[in-house]
Amino acid sequence: MRAIVLERTCKANELTVTNVPVPKVKPGWVLVKVKAFGINRSEIITRSYEGDAPYIQLPRILGIECVGEIADSSNSNFKKGQRVVALMGGMGRSFDGGYAEYALLPISQVFAADIDLSWEELAAIPETYFTAYGSLFDCLQLKSNDTLLIRGATSALGLVTLQLAKSIGSTVLATTRSLNKMNLLKKHGADFVLLDDGTLSKQLYSLYTDGVSKILELVGPATLEQSMKFLSHHGIICSTGILGNKGTLENFDPIKGIPNGVYLCSFFSNYPTQEQMNKIFNHIRQYRLKPPISKIFSMDEIADAHLLMESNMANGKIVVTTTE
Ligand SMILES: NC(=O)c1ccc[n+]([C@@H]2O[C@H](COP(=O)([O-])OP(=O)(O)OC[C@H]3O[C@@H](n4cnc5c(N)ncnc54)[C@H](OP(=O)(O)O)[C@@H]3O)[C@@H](O)[C@H]2O)c1
């Protein structure tokens, strides 16, 4: 089968397609015929330096998510040919992932996908919608009367959270560092677009003097302590992204760092369930949502797909299809 194997950490333009054997099915694992897969920031990180970490054994097929059909159901309840999505749990890190024509995956990471979407549209869903849905509706407990600030809103994840938040009628303030992308966020339904240029606090308080009720922090620890101050009393902030290239808070003093009467939480997409995936598919059906796709590539164009993500100009989910 054709696959994108990470032999050693490398630059985007060093990624190529190679031929490797189709994995042999084993109990507890199913074989998925991959039709398409989404590209994620974490794969850029694995490809560029995380691949050297002791918990990753190279060579490794990249890819934390994929969509396709069950090729061999092994000892699972899946049927051959059933449409599925798969994500996380070590995909593309502890075991081979979705950048391939076939993926051997633990049953726990594979979910039935009973929704009428093209393979490319479906490929934009598992990791991004699972993270967006969990961050908004589980962690932030988002309601229609909330005012939500999305920091890092032009990311694929940001645009999906914007879409989901607007679908239930919340008011959304969306940030970008780039003047050129302000229109994009307006087009995607943001009520207010704020430029994250060092004057964010002034812009935000001129709109909401008491702050906002909910914040989704996708820039992450780099801006988290500032963002917490933008919350109104009993507001909630969810730290889900690390776009600011900082994964941790050093010397963080929770007593002084978290303002009185606000709540800090986070979301980790490592534990998907069929129940949650069904809720997401129902929500997409109910509100007739279309996943915001940036561009669709072939497997041979994998280097271009990674370069587009690195350019920060994708403005939506990057999808790769396995069909020629
Ligand atoms: N917690 C979890 O389980 C989980 C799951 C999935 C994703 N994530 C994280 O969520 C984030 C979004 O992922 P994605 O794949 O949707 O990203 P993406 O589409 O590649 O994000 C691109 C956007 O990132 C922004 N950006 C890039 N560098 C930045 C910086 N230094 N500071 C501020 N903004 C920056 C740019 O916005 P502007 O140029 O417009 O400012 C750009 O439009 C990532 O950090 C990812 O690791 C976390």
The ligand as a MOL file (V3000), in Angstrom:
LIG
                    3D

  0  0  0     0  0            999 V3000
M  V30 BEGIN CTAB
M  V30 COUNTS 48 52 0 0 0
M  V30 BEGIN ATOM
M  V30 1 N -6.5450 20.0820 22.8290 0
M  V30 2 C -6.6540 19.2240 21.8140 0
M  V30 3 O -6.9130 18.0410 21.9960 0
M  V30 4 C -6.4890 19.7460 20.4080 0
M  V30 5 C -7.0860 19.0770 19.3300 0
M  V30 6 C -6.9420 19.6090 18.0450 0
M  V30 7 C -6.1880 20.7700 17.8450 0
M  V30 8 N -5.5980 21.3520 18.9180 0 CHG=1
M  V30 9 C -4.8050 22.5930 18.7490 0
M  V30 10 O -5.6520 23.6110 18.2560 0
M  V30 11 C -4.8800 24.5490 17.5160 0
M  V30 12 C -5.5190 24.7670 16.1620 0
M  V30 13 O -5.2210 23.6780 15.3270 0
M  V30 14 P -5.5270 23.7330 13.7530 0
M  V30 15 O -5.0410 22.4650 13.1710 0
M  V30 16 O -6.9260 24.1420 13.5590 0 CHG=-1
M  V30 17 O -4.5270 24.9520 13.3430 0
M  V30 18 P -4.3170 25.6990 11.9630 0
M  V30 19 O -5.5170 25.6250 11.1100 0
M  V30 20 O -3.0300 25.2840 11.3520 0
M  V30 21 O -4.1340 27.2190 12.5090 0
M  V30 22 C -3.6880 28.2290 11.6420 0
M  V30 23 C -3.8530 29.5760 12.3370 0
M  V30 24 O -3.0180 29.6690 13.4750 0
M  V30 25 C -2.7660 31.0070 13.7720 0
M  V30 26 N -1.4110 31.0960 14.3260 0
M  V30 27 C -0.2970 30.5010 13.8540 0
M  V30 28 N 0.7680 30.8000 14.6260 0
M  V30 29 C 0.3060 31.6020 15.6190 0
M  V30 30 C 0.9260 32.2610 16.7250 0
M  V30 31 N 2.2390 32.1400 16.9680 0
M  V30 32 N 0.1380 33.0020 17.5270 0
M  V30 33 C -1.1870 33.1330 17.2860 0
M  V30 34 N -1.8120 32.5330 16.2450 0
M  V30 35 C -1.0810 31.7800 15.4330 0
M  V30 36 C -2.8950 31.7800 12.4530 0
M  V30 37 O -3.8690 32.7720 12.6890 0
M  V30 38 P -3.7100 34.3160 12.2720 0
M  V30 39 O -2.5470 34.4010 11.3190 0
M  V30 40 O -5.0150 34.6390 11.6230 0
M  V30 41 O -3.5170 35.0400 13.5500 0
M  V30 42 C -3.4060 30.7240 11.4450 0
M  V30 43 O -4.5140 31.1690 10.7070 0
M  V30 44 C -3.4630 23.9840 17.4560 0
M  V30 45 O -2.6670 24.5860 18.4540 0
M  V30 46 C -3.6710 22.5020 17.7550 0
M  V30 47 O -2.5190 21.8960 18.2680 0
M  V30 48 C -5.7300 20.8720 20.1860 0
M  V30 END ATOM
M  V30 BEGIN BOND
M  V30 1 1 1 2
M  V30 2 2 2 3
M  V30 3 1 2 4
M  V30 4 1 4 5
M  V30 5 2 4 48
M  V30 6 2 5 6
M  V30 7 1 6 7
M  V30 8 2 7 8
M  V30 9 1 8 9
M  V30 10 1 8 48
M  V30 11 1 9 10
M  V30 12 1 9 46
M  V30 13 1 10 11
M  V30 14 1 11 12
M  V30 15 1 11 44
M  V30 16 1 12 13
M  V30 17 1 13 14
M  V30 18 2 14 15
M  V30 19 1 14 16
M  V30 20 1 14 17
M  V30 21 1 17 18
M  V30 22 2 18 19
M  V30 23 1 18 20
M  V30 24 1 18 21
M  V30 25 1 21 22
M  V30 26 1 22 23
M  V30 27 1 23 24
M  V30 28 1 23 42
M  V30 29 1 24 25
M  V30 30 1 25 26
M  V30 31 1 25 36
M  V30 32 1 26 27
M  V30 33 1 26 35
M  V30 34 2 27 28
M  V30 35 1 28 29
M  V30 36 1 29 30
M  V30 37 2 29 35
M  V30 38 1 30 31
M  V30 39 2 30 32
M  V30 40 1 32 33
M  V30 41 2 33 34
M  V30 42 1 34 35
M  V30 43 1 36 37
M  V30 44 1 36 42
M  V30 45 1 37 38
M  V30 46 2 38 39
M  V30 47 1 38 40
M  V30 48 1 38 41
M  V30 49 1 42 43
M  V30 50 1 44 45
M  V30 51 1 44 46
M  V30 52 1 46 47
M  V30 END BOND
M  V30 END CTAB
M  END
